[in-house]
Amino acid sequence: MAVSVVSICNMALGKIGAAAITAITEATDNARACNRFYEPVRDELLRRHPWNFSVNRATLAQLAEAPAYGYDHAYQLPSSPYCLRVLELYEERDSGYDFLVEGRKLITDSDTARIKYISQVTDPTQFDATFVEALATRLAAEIAIPVTGESNIAEAMLKLYELKIQEAVGNDGLEGHADEDDKPIEVDGTWLNER
């Protein structure tokens, strides 16, 4: 069975003992809860870690208007695919240049802006299987109270989510090879390598 928004929502609903839906737009409390929380939860998880399926690279267009002070240049962040988080700024094979993200702009002293970033992946068929499981569990935690009225179910799902997200980050890190300058990330008090 192909992964879809509805299948992920139904995984979440099943985890809290609630009835499945046939569409996220149907006129039921379960669908309304899924519709309200699915995208924010998905984007929160995407921002949390540089998932292999969501990392992109782009050369940014410099904006005509420079920042008022502090940096020499401003660049437009990508909108397709939409940039959720800038991971690194590169210039001539070097990385680690100083930059800030302000609104939908990246500001820096660099004369060019080539970035590695986390993109907003909306197609669930692109998700890793362990990411799907973590997403469904986190969604279950969010919808538990609106759907069941039970805070203890929400708390149980949050605890389960913490295990699922660590597993997903660990599995994601097994793909590819580590660069010397890969930085570890912290997931709930545990330091893991990005790759």
C-alpha positions in Angstrom: 0.0 0.0 0.0 1.4 3.4 -1.0 1.9 5.9 1.8 -0.5 8.9 1.7 -1.6 11.7 4.0 -4.7 9.7 4.8 -2.8 6.5 5.5 -0.5 8.4 7.9 -3.5 10.0 9.6 -5.1 6.6 9.9 -1.9 5.2 11.5 -2.2 8.1 14.0 -5.9 7.5 14.6 -5.3 3.7 15.1 -2.6 4.4 17.7 -5.1 6.2 19.8 -8.0 3.8 19.2 -10.0 6.1 17.0 -12.0 5.4 13.8 -10.2 5.7 10.5 -11.0 8.3 7.9 -11.4 8.1 4.1 -10.3 11.7 3.4 -8.7 14.4 5.4 -11.4 16.8 4.3 -14.4 14.7 5.4 -16.8 16.2 7.9 -15.8 14.2 10.9 -14.1 15.2 14.1 -11.2 12.8 13.4 -10.6 14.2 9.9 -10.8 17.8 11.2 -8.2 17.1 13.9 -5.9 15.4 11.3 -6.4 18.3 8.9 -5.6 20.9 11.6 -2.4 19.2 12.9 -0.9 17.1 10.0 1.0 19.9 8.1 2.4 21.7 11.2 3.6 18.4 12.7 5.1 17.2 9.4 7.0 20.5 9.0 8.2 20.4 12.7 9.6 17.0 12.1 11.2 18.0 8.8 13.0 20.9 10.5 14.2 18.8 13.4 16.8 16.8 11.4 18.4 16.9 7.9 16.6 13.9 6.6 18.2 12.4 3.5 15.0 12.7 1.6 14.5 16.4 2.4 18.0 17.9 2.0 18.4 20.1 -1.1 21.0 22.5 -2.4 20.5 25.8 -4.2 22.3 28.9 -5.4 20.4 31.9 -4.2 19.5 35.0 -6.1 21.0 38.2 -4.5 18.4 40.8 -3.7 18.9 44.4 -4.9 18.5 45.9 -1.4 21.3 45.1 1.1 20.6 44.7 4.8 20.4 48.0 6.7 23.5 47.0 8.8 25.5 44.1 10.0 25.9 42.2 6.7 26.7 43.2 3.1 24.2 41.1 1.1 20.7 39.6 1.2 19.5 36.6 -0.7 16.1 35.2 -1.4 15.5 31.8 0.2 14.1 29.0 -2.1 10.3 28.8 -2.5 10.3 25.7 -4.7 11.0 23.4 -3.0 10.2 25.6 0.0 13.1 26.1 2.4 12.3 25.1 6.0 15.8 25.5 7.4 19.2 26.5 6.1 21.8 24.0 7.1 25.0 25.5 5.7 26.3 28.3 3.4 29.1 27.4 0.9 31.4 29.6 -1.0 34.1 28.1 -3.3 34.1 24.7 -1.7 34.4 26.1 1.9 31.6 26.0 4.3 30.7 27.6 7.6 30.3 31.2 6.5 28.5 33.4 8.9 24.9 34.0 8.0 21.4 34.8 9.4 18.0 33.9 8.2 15.6 36.8 8.6 12.1 36.2 7.3 12.5 34.7 3.9 16.0 36.1 3.4 19.5 34.9 4.1 21.9 37.7 5.0 25.6 37.3 4.9 28.9 39.0 3.9 29.5 36.3 1.2 29.4 37.5 -2.4 27.6 34.3 -3.4 25.1 32.1 -1.6 25.1 28.4 -2.2 23.2 26.7 0.5 22.3 23.2 1.7 18.9 23.3 3.2 15.9 21.3 4.5 13.0 21.5 2.0 9.3 21.1 2.8 8.5 17.7 1.4 4.8 17.4 0.9 4.7 14.1 -1.0 4.5 11.3 1.6 5.8 8.7 -0.9 9.2 10.4 -0.5 9.3 9.9 3.3 11.5 7.2 4.8 9.5 4.4 6.5 10.8 5.3 10.0 10.0 9.0 9.4 6.4 7.9 8.6 6.2 6.0 11.9 7.6 8.9 13.9 5.2 11.3 12.1 2.2 9.2 12.7 3.1 8.8 16.4 3.7 12.6 16.8 0.4 13.3 15.1 -1.3 10.8 17.4 0.0 12.8 20.4 -1.4 16.0 18.9 -4.8 14.7 18.0 -5.3 12.5 21.1 -7.0 15.1 23.3 -9.2 16.6 20.5 -10.3 13.1 19.3 -10.4 11.1 22.6 -10.4 13.7 25.3 -7.8 11.6 27.1 -4.6 13.4 28.2 -3.0 10.2 29.3 -3.2 8.9 25.7 -1.5 12.0 24.5 1.3 11.6 27.1 1.8 7.9 26.1 2.0 8.9 22.5 4.6 11.6 23.3 6.8 9.0 25.1 6.5 6.6 22.2 7.3 9.4 19.8 10.6 10.1 21.6 11.6 6.5 20.9 10.4 6.6 17.3 12.2 9.8 16.4 15.5 8.6 17.8 15.1 5.4 15.8 14.3 7.4 12.6 17.2 9.8 13.1 19.5 6.8 13.7 18.3 5.0 10.6 18.6 8.1 8.5 22.2 8.6 9.6 23.2 5.1 8.3 22.8 6.2 4.7 25.7 7.9 3.0 29.1 8.6 4.4 30.3 11.0 7.0 32.3 14.1 6.1 35.0 15.3 8.5 33.0 18.4 9.3 29.6 16.8 9.9 28.2 18.2 13.1 26.4 16.1 15.6 22.8 17.1 16.5 21.0 16.8 19.7 17.8 14.8 19.9 16.2 15.0 23.3 19.5 15.1 25.2 21.3 12.5 23.0 24.0 13.6 20.6 23.8 11.9 17.2 25.7 12.4 14.0 23.8 14.1 11.1 25.0 11.4 8.7 
